[in-house]
Amino acid sequence: MSLDRVGMFVEEKEVVALAQQLIRIPSVYRPGVAGGNEERVARYVEALLRDLGLTVYYEEVEPGRPNVIAYYDSGKPGKTLLLEAHTDVVTEGDMDGWSYDPFGAAIANGRIYGRGACDTKGNLAAAICAVKTIQRAQIPFQGRILLCIPCDEEGMMIGIKHFIRRGWANGVDGAIICEPEENQLCITQKGAMRAIVKTYGKMAHGAMPLTGINPNTRMVRLLLRLEQLEQAEKERLGEHPMLGWPSITPTVVQAPVKGEPQLNVMPDQCLAMLDIRTVPGQDHGELRMKMEAILEELAREDRDFRATLEVIEDRPWTQTAKDDPVVQAVAESYQAITRKKPVYNGVPGATDGTYLHQAGVPIITTGAGDRHIPHHADEYVAVDQLVETTHLYARSALAFLGA
């Protein structure tokens, strides 16, 4: 049977209804709030996958924050393809900014509206419906499809880290990361380092600053040097054709670090948070050493300069070759489905695929949804694109697994 025939078994109403059901189960992580986590949507998905006859595992990463893992096994030896889509969504924010109920999953103008419609419950629905489509089509293949449906992609990615620690990524030959990329084939993504820098001084009266040491002015000097480092990295690397420029962005500056601020009190500490985004060619260890060298240089220039640098998260950039089998399977399937050449691109942020790549799994990121819509009010996914994504996941899985 031709691979192209699998598309005959995709049911639009099925994927739309599942996407709506997932959106209607809020899964914003709200610490300390009853039901403010991914548990309800994970339980729904677990039951659905068991009903499909898959082998399903439910693993709690933290209380109320589970991963759901499921296998669809051909019964024949072969490769393993991973489809990965997270259950958590970001906050809906100010309700007044929405034209539609963020958890209503309304359909209007050929779009499904709601928090997570684009990022990434629509694509989670497409991945599950792709497996259902393959079951209905009964096209023989070798190996198995592994579904990873983790918690906390929007936070510190504890779900995918737990998945890897538990050994689930071992033996996976390729992964499709189901994220909103307009069905473009993203074969690279930026790395991310999250860092906290602190400068230390001595509290004093604002009218008598010389009796103390001002950490704020010293933080200003440090941030300006980091801006110079950012520019040097841009000049060294140039603009990446898919990812753009590397960046070192101070996002939070806070003084005092503890206690109430007061206009006539010079604080004893100042804190800045850095969102650092890297591109292929940057070594995170070397970049950290360059930042530490700046602290040492400033300390030599000013005997009262004291500062610390703490990297609290380190996510490497990823890059997968176009001739990798998982990329080839998706590219060939995209062209067969759309009669168009695939558009290759990069992910401007980090995904769970960051850690899968680090664990040795070749990844490609693709899925339905305008890449600029996630986290916006009136988030949506186009129905026709979501159906196309279901076709793409189903056919790509069969192509990769030798159907």
C-alpha beads as a LAMMPS data file, in Angstrom:
LAMMPS data file: protein, C-alpha beads

403 atoms
402 bonds

1 atom types
1 bond types

-500.0 500.0 xlo xhi
-500.0 500.0 ylo yhi
-500.0 500.0 zlo zhi

Masses

1 110.0

Atoms # bond

1 1 1 0.000 0.000 0.000
2 1 1 1.347 3.441 -0.924
3 1 1 2.313 5.742 1.950
4 1 1 0.192 8.447 0.360
5 1 1 -2.927 6.418 1.129
6 1 1 -2.542 7.060 4.862
7 1 1 -3.973 10.541 4.268
8 1 1 -7.312 8.964 3.314
9 1 1 -7.728 7.923 6.946
10 1 1 -7.194 11.360 8.548
11 1 1 -10.473 12.616 10.033
12 1 1 -10.734 16.402 10.361
13 1 1 -13.582 16.314 12.895
14 1 1 -11.560 13.976 15.089
15 1 1 -8.467 16.182 15.380
16 1 1 -10.538 19.353 15.821
17 1 1 -12.663 17.795 18.573
18 1 1 -9.593 16.487 20.412
19 1 1 -7.816 19.838 20.187
20 1 1 -10.914 21.537 21.602
21 1 1 -11.173 19.043 24.454
22 1 1 -7.511 19.527 25.422
23 1 1 -7.816 23.330 25.331
24 1 1 -10.893 23.173 27.583
25 1 1 -8.867 21.506 30.349
26 1 1 -6.770 24.336 31.850
27 1 1 -3.171 23.307 32.473
28 1 1 -1.466 26.533 33.536
29 1 1 1.057 25.816 36.289
30 1 1 0.042 27.853 39.335
31 1 1 2.033 26.858 42.454
32 1 1 -0.140 26.372 45.503
33 1 1 -3.414 26.536 43.552
34 1 1 -5.605 23.428 43.676
35 1 1 -5.742 21.960 40.182
36 1 1 -3.228 24.533 38.961
37 1 1 -1.084 22.070 37.065
38 1 1 -1.076 19.551 34.211
39 1 1 -2.658 16.618 36.064
40 1 1 -6.217 16.807 34.678
41 1 1 -5.182 17.024 31.038
42 1 1 -2.571 14.288 31.547
43 1 1 -5.197 11.954 33.036
44 1 1 -7.472 12.642 30.074
45 1 1 -4.681 11.839 27.596
46 1 1 -3.665 8.726 29.546
47 1 1 -7.210 7.324 29.369
48 1 1 -7.499 8.152 25.673
49 1 1 -4.248 6.388 24.801
50 1 1 -5.213 3.311 26.830
51 1 1 -8.494 3.173 24.914
52 1 1 -6.438 3.089 21.690
53 1 1 -4.725 -0.045 22.929
54 1 1 -1.314 1.566 23.424
55 1 1 1.088 0.604 26.186
56 1 1 0.857 3.622 28.512
57 1 1 2.950 4.839 31.453
58 1 1 1.975 7.642 33.823
59 1 1 4.955 9.052 35.718
60 1 1 4.686 11.842 38.262
61 1 1 7.646 14.213 38.003
62 1 1 6.463 16.402 40.869
63 1 1 3.147 16.224 42.753
64 1 1 0.397 16.946 40.217
65 1 1 2.902 17.313 37.376
66 1 1 3.028 14.044 35.394
67 1 1 4.525 12.780 32.155
68 1 1 2.460 10.476 29.952
69 1 1 4.451 8.039 27.805
70 1 1 2.944 5.589 25.333
71 1 1 4.124 3.043 22.752
72 1 1 2.477 1.956 19.521
73 1 1 4.512 -1.128 18.624
74 1 1 4.449 -2.815 15.218
75 1 1 5.585 -6.089 16.758
76 1 1 8.516 -6.128 14.327
77 1 1 12.101 -5.108 15.075
78 1 1 13.067 -1.702 13.765
79 1 1 13.676 1.913 14.650
80 1 1 11.906 4.042 17.251
81 1 1 10.364 7.390 16.339
82 1 1 9.441 9.814 19.115
83 1 1 6.545 12.288 18.826
84 1 1 6.834 14.858 21.621
85 1 1 4.265 17.477 22.698
86 1 1 3.873 19.065 26.125
87 1 1 0.693 19.493 28.168
88 1 1 1.392 22.756 30.009
89 1 1 0.376 26.194 28.765
90 1 1 1.310 29.707 29.853
91 1 1 -1.050 31.926 31.820
92 1 1 -4.013 33.441 30.031
93 1 1 -3.100 36.827 31.511
94 1 1 -5.640 39.640 31.580
95 1 1 -9.018 38.232 30.559
96 1 1 -10.021 41.651 29.222
97 1 1 -7.457 41.202 26.458
98 1 1 -9.302 38.174 25.043
99 1 1 -12.150 38.257 22.535
100 1 1 -12.814 34.568 23.213
101 1 1 -12.860 32.474 26.372
102 1 1 -9.213 31.329 26.689
103 1 1 -10.427 27.884 27.737
104 1 1 -13.540 27.756 25.545
105 1 1 -11.907 26.472 22.321
106 1 1 -14.324 28.466 20.178
107 1 1 -14.181 27.989 16.409
108 1 1 -14.445 31.127 14.267
109 1 1 -13.060 32.112 10.869
110 1 1 -11.582 28.649 10.354
111 1 1 -9.586 28.906 13.589
112 1 1 -9.700 27.281 17.034
113 1 1 -9.167 29.938 19.717
114 1 1 -7.818 29.352 23.201
115 1 1 -4.767 29.182 25.406
116 1 1 -2.604 26.362 24.088
117 1 1 -4.435 26.100 20.752
118 1 1 -1.177 26.978 19.028
119 1 1 1.359 26.108 21.739
120 1 1 0.900 23.227 21.686
121 1 1 -2.345 21.384 22.408
122 1 1 -3.375 21.547 18.773
123 1 1 -0.178 19.736 17.837
124 1 1 -0.609 17.277 20.706
125 1 1 -4.010 16.435 19.241
126 1 1 -2.431 16.068 15.789
127 1 1 0.214 13.673 17.140
128 1 1 -2.369 11.472 18.874
129 1 1 -4.660 11.522 15.831
130 1 1 -1.687 10.638 13.605
131 1 1 -1.292 7.425 15.618
132 1 1 -5.046 6.755 15.328
133 1 1 -4.772 7.347 11.576
134 1 1 -1.933 4.829 11.266
135 1 1 -3.994 2.304 13.226
136 1 1 -6.977 2.758 10.897
137 1 1 -4.861 2.636 7.732
138 1 1 -3.259 -0.670 8.807
139 1 1 -0.152 0.047 6.733
140 1 1 2.583 -2.335 7.944
141 1 1 5.734 -0.768 9.386
142 1 1 8.731 -1.836 11.466
143 1 1 9.696 -0.665 14.938
144 1 1 7.562 1.530 17.131
145 1 1 6.179 4.999 17.692
146 1 1 6.863 6.475 21.116
147 1 1 4.653 9.305 22.382
148 1 1 6.207 11.571 25.010
149 1 1 3.691 14.001 26.536
150 1 1 5.585 15.793 29.302
151 1 1 4.795 18.538 31.781
152 1 1 6.594 21.864 32.211
153 1 1 8.000 22.735 28.795
154 1 1 7.167 26.389 29.488
155 1 1 9.195 26.423 32.717
156 1 1 12.440 24.661 33.597
157 1 1 11.546 21.637 31.425
158 1 1 11.471 19.237 34.357
159 1 1 9.267 16.852 32.376
160 1 1 11.661 16.116 29.527
161 1 1 14.621 16.013 31.940
162 1 1 12.800 13.341 33.954
163 1 1 11.952 11.457 30.748
164 1 1 15.640 11.341 29.805
165 1 1 16.839 10.469 33.325
166 1 1 14.426 7.536 33.374
167 1 1 16.072 6.175 30.219
168 1 1 13.140 6.661 27.850
169 1 1 15.290 8.437 25.266
170 1 1 17.702 5.514 25.069
171 1 1 17.404 3.802 21.706
172 1 1 15.262 6.541 20.127
173 1 1 16.420 6.974 16.524
174 1 1 14.690 10.251 15.721
175 1 1 12.194 12.696 17.197
176 1 1 9.573 15.091 15.866
177 1 1 9.069 17.954 18.314
178 1 1 5.449 19.041 17.909
179 1 1 5.545 22.825 18.195
180 1 1 3.931 25.692 16.227
181 1 1 6.200 26.343 13.251
182 1 1 3.657 26.780 10.404
183 1 1 4.697 23.286 9.268
184 1 1 8.128 24.616 8.387
185 1 1 10.946 22.157 9.007
186 1 1 13.066 23.558 11.822
187 1 1 16.413 21.794 11.920
188 1 1 18.210 24.132 14.305
189 1 1 17.328 26.116 17.411
190 1 1 18.952 28.649 19.671
191 1 1 20.579 27.671 22.907
192 1 1 19.724 29.415 26.145
193 1 1 21.668 30.291 29.266
194 1 1 19.852 31.840 32.218
195 1 1 22.203 33.635 34.583
196 1 1 22.016 35.806 37.688
197 1 1 24.678 38.401 38.374
198 1 1 24.950 40.252 41.676
199 1 1 27.026 43.237 42.644
200 1 1 27.778 43.865 46.304
201 1 1 28.199 47.170 48.094
202 1 1 27.641 48.802 51.474
203 1 1 24.359 50.364 52.553
204 1 1 24.498 54.103 53.186
205 1 1 22.411 57.265 53.371
206 1 1 21.628 58.656 49.919
207 1 1 22.822 62.083 51.092
208 1 1 26.208 60.639 52.111
209 1 1 27.033 58.075 49.405
210 1 1 30.768 58.169 50.096
211 1 1 30.165 56.462 53.437
212 1 1 29.013 53.369 51.550
213 1 1 29.681 51.459 48.337
214 1 1 27.088 51.717 45.562
215 1 1 26.294 48.327 43.942
216 1 1 24.013 49.982 41.377
217 1 1 26.671 51.982 39.556
218 1 1 28.851 48.895 39.525
219 1 1 26.000 46.871 38.010
220 1 1 25.679 49.512 35.299
221 1 1 29.360 49.103 34.422
222 1 1 28.951 45.327 34.332
223 1 1 25.892 45.436 32.071
224 1 1 27.644 47.801 29.670
225 1 1 30.590 45.383 29.436
226 1 1 28.165 42.532 28.757
227 1 1 26.633 44.614 25.986
228 1 1 30.111 44.985 24.488
229 1 1 30.580 41.196 24.747
230 1 1 27.279 40.679 22.924
231 1 1 28.440 42.959 20.117
232 1 1 31.778 41.154 19.893
233 1 1 29.976 37.799 19.578
234 1 1 27.762 39.220 16.816
235 1 1 30.815 40.447 14.915
236 1 1 32.612 37.124 15.417
237 1 1 29.726 34.896 14.321
238 1 1 27.629 37.035 11.985
239 1 1 23.884 36.597 11.524
240 1 1 22.782 32.969 11.426
241 1 1 20.655 32.328 8.299
242 1 1 17.875 30.633 10.292
243 1 1 18.302 31.898 13.850
244 1 1 19.464 35.475 13.497
245 1 1 21.781 37.064 16.068
246 1 1 23.089 35.786 19.402
247 1 1 22.098 37.933 22.359
248 1 1 22.814 38.758 25.996
249 1 1 19.704 40.436 27.383
250 1 1 19.302 41.793 30.929
251 1 1 15.613 41.211 31.678
252 1 1 15.398 42.043 35.397
253 1 1 17.418 44.560 37.421
254 1 1 16.602 44.712 41.109
255 1 1 17.959 46.656 44.083
256 1 1 17.829 46.071 46.928
257 1 1 17.761 42.300 46.507
258 1 1 15.980 41.924 49.870
259 1 1 13.830 44.357 51.766
260 1 1 11.931 47.457 50.727
261 1 1 13.519 50.005 48.384
262 1 1 13.729 53.578 49.686
263 1 1 14.709 56.632 47.700
264 1 1 17.207 57.983 50.226
265 1 1 18.850 54.626 51.012
266 1 1 21.709 53.233 48.927
267 1 1 21.265 49.426 48.906
268 1 1 23.922 46.861 49.700
269 1 1 23.227 44.587 46.702
270 1 1 21.980 44.757 43.119
271 1 1 20.795 41.790 41.061
272 1 1 20.345 41.360 37.326
273 1 1 18.887 38.401 35.450
274 1 1 20.324 37.584 32.035
275 1 1 18.521 35.791 29.209
276 1 1 21.362 34.664 26.954
277 1 1 20.539 33.129 23.562
278 1 1 23.229 31.368 21.572
279 1 1 23.659 30.120 18.018
280 1 1 25.767 27.350 16.455
281 1 1 29.429 28.220 16.831
282 1 1 29.143 29.451 20.406
283 1 1 30.539 27.279 23.174
284 1 1 28.618 27.863 26.397
285 1 1 31.632 27.103 28.552
286 1 1 33.767 29.628 26.699
287 1 1 31.005 32.232 26.852
288 1 1 30.757 31.793 30.601
289 1 1 34.525 32.228 30.943
290 1 1 34.315 35.466 28.946
291 1 1 31.661 36.783 31.328
292 1 1 33.707 35.767 34.379
293 1 1 36.737 37.521 32.849
294 1 1 34.701 40.735 32.708
295 1 1 33.999 40.467 36.447
296 1 1 37.711 39.960 37.131
297 1 1 38.657 42.897 34.919
298 1 1 36.198 45.224 36.671
299 1 1 37.537 44.099 40.056
300 1 1 41.075 45.037 38.960
301 1 1 39.862 48.477 37.910
302 1 1 37.918 49.115 41.132
303 1 1 39.036 47.699 44.475
304 1 1 35.463 48.005 45.803
305 1 1 33.929 46.037 42.926
306 1 1 32.571 42.668 44.052
307 1 1 30.278 40.550 41.916
308 1 1 29.138 36.960 41.384
309 1 1 27.829 35.096 38.343
310 1 1 25.504 32.086 38.659
311 1 1 24.249 30.131 35.635
312 1 1 20.918 28.620 36.692
313 1 1 19.972 26.974 33.375
314 1 1 22.050 25.866 30.401
315 1 1 20.318 24.697 27.208
316 1 1 22.625 24.078 24.247
317 1 1 21.786 25.081 20.685
318 1 1 20.834 22.255 18.361
319 1 1 21.483 21.470 14.725
320 1 1 20.340 18.461 12.662
321 1 1 21.634 17.777 9.164
322 1 1 19.200 17.851 6.246
323 1 1 20.281 14.351 5.272
324 1 1 19.438 12.872 8.678
325 1 1 16.785 10.151 8.234
326 1 1 14.192 11.893 10.428
327 1 1 14.579 15.150 8.492
328 1 1 14.412 13.300 5.180
329 1 1 11.236 11.460 6.226
330 1 1 9.463 14.703 7.159
331 1 1 10.736 16.597 4.105
332 1 1 9.676 13.874 1.688
333 1 1 6.273 13.599 3.375
334 1 1 5.711 17.357 3.336
335 1 1 6.413 17.496 -0.382
336 1 1 4.140 14.509 -1.077
337 1 1 1.276 16.031 0.927
338 1 1 1.485 19.667 -0.183
339 1 1 3.162 19.361 -3.613
340 1 1 5.485 22.121 -2.408
341 1 1 9.129 22.151 -1.444
342 1 1 9.639 22.224 2.331
343 1 1 10.739 25.465 3.967
344 1 1 13.664 24.904 6.330
345 1 1 13.969 27.195 9.328
346 1 1 15.158 27.470 12.916
347 1 1 13.419 27.786 16.277
348 1 1 14.136 31.197 17.840
349 1 1 13.673 29.826 21.356
350 1 1 14.342 26.551 23.127
351 1 1 12.075 23.487 23.188
352 1 1 12.103 20.135 24.946
353 1 1 14.035 18.997 21.885
354 1 1 17.041 20.857 23.292
355 1 1 17.562 18.157 25.898
356 1 1 16.672 15.288 23.579
357 1 1 19.380 16.550 21.203
358 1 1 21.797 16.702 24.125
359 1 1 20.857 13.085 24.908
360 1 1 21.885 12.071 21.372
361 1 1 18.490 11.999 19.653
362 1 1 18.285 13.641 16.172
363 1 1 15.379 16.092 16.240
364 1 1 13.225 18.094 13.862
365 1 1 10.673 20.631 15.081
366 1 1 7.470 21.207 13.119
367 1 1 3.767 21.657 13.632
368 1 1 0.693 23.790 13.052
369 1 1 0.366 27.356 14.221
370 1 1 1.725 30.801 13.441
371 1 1 5.093 30.914 15.213
372 1 1 4.393 34.481 16.412
373 1 1 1.052 33.681 18.099
374 1 1 2.107 31.609 21.157
375 1 1 1.560 33.356 24.511
376 1 1 -0.617 36.086 22.903
377 1 1 -4.199 36.875 23.832
378 1 1 -6.614 35.290 21.339
379 1 1 -4.103 32.530 20.606
380 1 1 -5.364 30.333 17.784
381 1 1 -4.528 27.577 15.352
382 1 1 -5.932 27.335 11.823
383 1 1 -8.029 24.205 11.302
384 1 1 -6.724 23.509 7.792
385 1 1 -3.118 23.735 8.961
386 1 1 -3.842 21.473 11.927
387 1 1 -5.299 18.829 9.614
388 1 1 -2.247 19.153 7.352
389 1 1 -0.032 18.601 10.408
390 1 1 -1.898 15.387 11.255
391 1 1 -1.220 14.162 7.707
392 1 1 2.421 15.181 8.073
393 1 1 2.999 13.401 11.391
394 1 1 1.295 10.190 10.217
395 1 1 3.063 9.948 6.877
396 1 1 6.446 10.976 8.315
397 1 1 6.215 8.283 10.988
398 1 1 5.507 5.599 8.404
399 1 1 8.257 6.861 6.098
400 1 1 10.788 6.892 8.940
401 1 1 9.790 3.421 10.122
402 1 1 10.108 1.798 6.737
403 1 1 6.462 1.314 5.799

Bonds

1 1 1 2
2 1 2 3
3 1 3 4
4 1 4 5
5 1 5 6
6 1 6 7
7 1 7 8
8 1 8 9
9 1 9 10
10 1 10 11
11 1 11 12
12 1 12 13
13 1 13 14
14 1 14 15
15 1 15 16
16 1 16 17
17 1 17 18
18 1 18 19
19 1 19 20
20 1 20 21
21 1 21 22
22 1 22 23
23 1 23 24
24 1 24 25
25 1 25 26
26 1 26 27
27 1 27 28
28 1 28 29
29 1 29 30
30 1 30 31
31 1 31 32
32 1 32 33
33 1 33 34
34 1 34 35
35 1 35 36
36 1 36 37
37 1 37 38
38 1 38 39
39 1 39 40
40 1 40 41
41 1 41 42
42 1 42 43
43 1 43 44
44 1 44 45
45 1 45 46
46 1 46 47
47 1 47 48
48 1 48 49
49 1 49 50
50 1 50 51
51 1 51 52
52 1 52 53
53 1 53 54
54 1 54 55
55 1 55 56
56 1 56 57
57 1 57 58
58 1 58 59
59 1 59 60
60 1 60 61
61 1 61 62
62 1 62 63
63 1 63 64
64 1 64 65
65 1 65 66
66 1 66 67
67 1 67 68
68 1 68 69
69 1 69 70
70 1 70 71
71 1 71 72
72 1 72 73
73 1 73 74
74 1 74 75
75 1 75 76
76 1 76 77
77 1 77 78
78 1 78 79
79 1 79 80
80 1 80 81
81 1 81 82
82 1 82 83
83 1 83 84
84 1 84 85
85 1 85 86
86 1 86 87
87 1 87 88
88 1 88 89
89 1 89 90
90 1 90 91
91 1 91 92
92 1 92 93
93 1 93 94
94 1 94 95
95 1 95 96
96 1 96 97
97 1 97 98
98 1 98 99
99 1 99 100
100 1 100 101
101 1 101 102
102 1 102 103
103 1 103 104
104 1 104 105
105 1 105 106
106 1 106 107
107 1 107 108
108 1 108 109
109 1 109 110
110 1 110 111
111 1 111 112
112 1 112 113
113 1 113 114
114 1 114 115
115 1 115 116
116 1 116 117
117 1 117 118
118 1 118 119
119 1 119 120
120 1 120 121
121 1 121 122
122 1 122 123
123 1 123 124
124 1 124 125
125 1 125 126
126 1 126 127
127 1 127 128
128 1 128 129
129 1 129 130
130 1 130 131
131 1 131 132
132 1 132 133
133 1 133 134
134 1 134 135
135 1 135 136
136 1 136 137
137 1 137 138
138 1 138 139
139 1 139 140
140 1 140 141
141 1 141 142
142 1 142 143
143 1 143 144
144 1 144 145
145 1 145 146
146 1 146 147
147 1 147 148
148 1 148 149
149 1 149 150
150 1 150 151
151 1 151 152
152 1 152 153
153 1 153 154
154 1 154 155
155 1 155 156
156 1 156 157
157 1 157 158
158 1 158 159
159 1 159 160
160 1 160 161
161 1 161 162
162 1 162 163
163 1 163 164
164 1 164 165
165 1 165 166
166 1 166 167
167 1 167 168
168 1 168 169
169 1 169 170
170 1 170 171
171 1 171 172
172 1 172 173
173 1 173 174
174 1 174 175
175 1 175 176
176 1 176 177
177 1 177 178
178 1 178 179
179 1 179 180
180 1 180 181
181 1 181 182
182 1 182 183
183 1 183 184
184 1 184 185
185 1 185 186
186 1 186 187
187 1 187 188
188 1 188 189
189 1 189 190
190 1 190 191
191 1 191 192
192 1 192 193
193 1 193 194
194 1 194 195
195 1 195 196
196 1 196 197
197 1 197 198
198 1 198 199
199 1 199 200
200 1 200 201
201 1 201 202
202 1 202 203
203 1 203 204
204 1 204 205
205 1 205 206
206 1 206 207
207 1 207 208
208 1 208 209
209 1 209 210
210 1 210 211
211 1 211 212
212 1 212 213
213 1 213 214
214 1 214 215
215 1 215 216
216 1 216 217
217 1 217 218
218 1 218 219
219 1 219 220
220 1 220 221
221 1 221 222
222 1 222 223
223 1 223 224
224 1 224 225
225 1 225 226
226 1 226 227
227 1 227 228
228 1 228 229
229 1 229 230
230 1 230 231
231 1 231 232
232 1 232 233
233 1 233 234
234 1 234 235
235 1 235 236
236 1 236 237
237 1 237 238
238 1 238 239
239 1 239 240
240 1 240 241
241 1 241 242
242 1 242 243
243 1 243 244
244 1 244 245
245 1 245 246
246 1 246 247
247 1 247 248
248 1 248 249
249 1 249 250
250 1 250 251
251 1 251 252
252 1 252 253
253 1 253 254
254 1 254 255
255 1 255 256
256 1 256 257
257 1 257 258
258 1 258 259
259 1 259 260
260 1 260 261
261 1 261 262
262 1 262 263
263 1 263 264
264 1 264 265
265 1 265 266
266 1 266 267
267 1 267 268
268 1 268 269
269 1 269 270
270 1 270 271
271 1 271 272
272 1 272 273
273 1 273 274
274 1 274 275
275 1 275 276
276 1 276 277
277 1 277 278
278 1 278 279
279 1 279 280
280 1 280 281
281 1 281 282
282 1 282 283
283 1 283 284
284 1 284 285
285 1 285 286
286 1 286 287
287 1 287 288
288 1 288 289
289 1 289 290
290 1 290 291
291 1 291 292
292 1 292 293
293 1 293 294
294 1 294 295
295 1 295 296
296 1 296 297
297 1 297 298
298 1 298 299
299 1 299 300
300 1 300 301
301 1 301 302
302 1 302 303
303 1 303 304
304 1 304 305
305 1 305 306
306 1 306 307
307 1 307 308
308 1 308 309
309 1 309 310
310 1 310 311
311 1 311 312
312 1 312 313
313 1 313 314
314 1 314 315
315 1 315 316
316 1 316 317
317 1 317 318
318 1 318 319
319 1 319 320
320 1 320 321
321 1 321 322
322 1 322 323
323 1 323 324
324 1 324 325
325 1 325 326
326 1 326 327
327 1 327 328
328 1 328 329
329 1 329 330
330 1 330 331
331 1 331 332
332 1 332 333
333 1 333 334
334 1 334 335
335 1 335 336
336 1 336 337
337 1 337 338
338 1 338 339
339 1 339 340
340 1 340 341
341 1 341 342
342 1 342 343
343 1 343 344
344 1 344 345
345 1 345 346
346 1 346 347
347 1 347 348
348 1 348 349
349 1 349 350
350 1 350 351
351 1 351 352
352 1 352 353
353 1 353 354
354 1 354 355
355 1 355 356
356 1 356 357
357 1 357 358
358 1 358 359
359 1 359 360
360 1 360 361
361 1 361 362
362 1 362 363
363 1 363 364
364 1 364 365
365 1 365 366
366 1 366 367
367 1 367 368
368 1 368 369
369 1 369 370
370 1 370 371
371 1 371 372
372 1 372 373
373 1 373 374
374 1 374 375
375 1 375 376
376 1 376 377
377 1 377 378
378 1 378 379
379 1 379 380
380 1 380 381
381 1 381 382
382 1 382 383
383 1 383 384
384 1 384 385
385 1 385 386
386 1 386 387
387 1 387 388
388 1 388 389
389 1 389 390
390 1 390 391
391 1 391 392
392 1 392 393
393 1 393 394
394 1 394 395
395 1 395 396
396 1 396 397
397 1 397 398
398 1 398 399
399 1 399 400
400 1 400 401
401 1 401 402
402 1 402 403
